[in-house]
Every structure is written in structure tokens, then in C-alpha cells.
Amino acid sequence: MDDQTRIELEAAAFRRLRKHLMEDRTDVQNIDMMNLAGFCRNCLSRWYQEAANERGIEMSKDEGREIFYGMSMADWKANFQTDVGDDKKAAFEKSFAENVKSET
């Protein structure tokens, strides 16, 4: 497989993942994704923003999130985010420290 085809397939897979998380499974909470997989929608939007910035494209954290979520973070939270218990919050703190803080 040539590099261009590989890049196109990877991009198509990413777009499908984004659609799945944005449209098909809005019920899946970011905190559950982070606790289980070590990443969430916010991580994906941050990686998108970082890739843009590395290529000289100015993009803020909020702009990256809006591109990934298809709406503002405030709108996403109002429409899809649910309250979580202390057990999930504690698990998130551990997962965040292991998966995100070590990247920065």
C-alpha cells in the first residue's frame, strides 16, 4: 500500500470514529471513556489541535473541541453530559494522571 492510500484510510477511520462518538454514541460519557481507555473526546480534540499547531495552523483548545464535537463544549455538556458519582471522579483523577499529565 502506498503512503497516500494509507493516509487516506487512516483519515477515513478517524472521521468514522469521530462520527461514532459525536452522533452514534453521544450517551457514552467522556469520563467513562477516560476511565476505561485512557482517552476521551477531549483528548482526540487536543491531538487534532496539536497536529494543526505543529503544521503552523493556529487553533485554540476551544476551536479544536468545536471542530471535533461539532458544537461548543458548553452546548455538548448541556445536551449530553450527565452527572457522575465520586467513584468515577476518583477513577478519572487516576486515569488522567496516568494518561494525560504524563503527555504534557
C-alpha positions as CSV (number, residue, x, y, z in Angstrom):
1,M,0.0,0.0,0.0
2,D,1.4,3.4,-0.9
3,D,1.7,6.2,1.7
4,Q,-1.1,8.4,0.2
5,T,-3.6,5.5,0.3
6,R,-2.6,4.7,3.9
7,I,-3.1,8.3,4.9
8,E,-6.5,8.4,3.3
9,L,-7.6,5.2,5.0
10,E,-6.3,6.5,8.4
11,A,-8.2,9.7,7.9
12,A,-11.4,7.8,6.9
13,A,-11.1,5.7,10.0
14,F,-10.6,8.8,12.2
15,R,-13.6,10.5,10.6
16,R,-15.7,7.4,11.3
17,L,-14.5,7.3,14.9
18,R,-15.4,11.0,15.3
19,K,-18.9,10.4,13.8
20,H,-19.4,7.4,16.0
21,L,-18.6,9.4,19.2
22,M,-20.4,12.6,18.0
23,E,-23.6,11.2,16.5
24,D,-24.0,7.5,17.2
25,R,-22.9,7.2,20.8
26,T,-23.5,10.6,22.5
27,D,-24.6,8.5,25.5
28,V,-21.0,7.4,26.2
29,Q,-19.6,9.8,28.7
30,N,-16.1,11.2,28.4
31,I,-15.3,10.2,32.0
32,D,-16.2,6.6,31.2
33,M,-14.0,6.6,28.1
34,M,-11.1,8.0,30.0
35,N,-11.5,5.6,32.9
36,L,-11.7,2.6,30.6
37,A,-9.5,3.5,27.7
38,G,-7.2,6.3,28.9
39,F,-8.5,8.8,26.3
40,C,-11.7,10.6,25.5
41,R,-13.3,13.1,23.1
42,N,-11.3,15.9,24.7
43,C,-8.0,14.0,24.1
44,L,-8.9,13.5,20.5
45,S,-9.8,17.2,20.0
46,R,-6.5,18.1,21.7
47,W,-4.5,15.8,19.5
48,Y,-6.2,17.4,16.5
49,Q,-5.4,20.9,17.8
50,E,-1.8,19.9,18.4
51,A,-1.4,18.4,14.9
52,A,-2.7,21.7,13.5
53,N,-0.4,23.8,15.6
54,E,2.6,21.6,14.6
55,R,1.8,22.5,11.0
56,G,1.7,26.2,11.7
57,I,-2.1,26.4,11.8
58,E,-3.2,28.4,14.8
59,M,-6.0,26.7,16.6
60,S,-7.1,27.2,20.2
61,K,-8.2,24.4,22.6
62,D,-11.8,25.6,22.2
63,E,-11.6,25.7,18.4
64,G,-10.2,22.1,18.4
65,R,-13.0,21.0,20.6
66,E,-15.7,22.7,18.5
67,I,-14.3,21.1,15.3
68,F,-14.3,17.7,17.0
69,Y,-17.6,18.0,18.8
70,G,-19.5,19.9,16.1
71,M,-20.6,22.4,18.7
72,S,-19.3,24.3,21.6
73,M,-18.2,22.4,24.7
74,A,-20.9,24.2,26.7
75,D,-23.6,23.0,24.2
76,W,-22.2,19.5,24.3
77,K,-22.3,19.4,28.1
78,A,-25.8,20.8,28.2
79,N,-27.1,18.3,25.7
80,F,-25.2,15.1,26.5
81,Q,-23.1,15.2,29.7
82,T,-24.6,13.5,32.8
83,D,-23.7,13.8,36.5
84,V,-21.2,11.3,37.8
85,G,-20.5,9.8,41.2
86,D,-17.5,10.2,43.4
87,D,-16.2,6.8,42.4
88,K,-16.0,7.8,38.8
89,K,-14.4,11.1,39.6
90,A,-11.7,9.3,41.7
91,A,-11.0,6.8,38.9
92,F,-10.8,9.7,36.4
93,E,-8.2,11.5,38.5
94,K,-6.1,8.4,38.4
95,S,-6.6,7.8,34.7
96,F,-5.9,11.5,33.9
97,A,-2.7,11.5,35.9
98,E,-1.5,8.3,34.1
99,N,-2.6,9.2,30.6
100,V,-2.7,13.0,30.2
101,K,-0.5,14.7,32.6
102,S,2.4,12.5,31.5
103,E,2.0,13.7,27.9
104,T,2.3,17.4,28.6
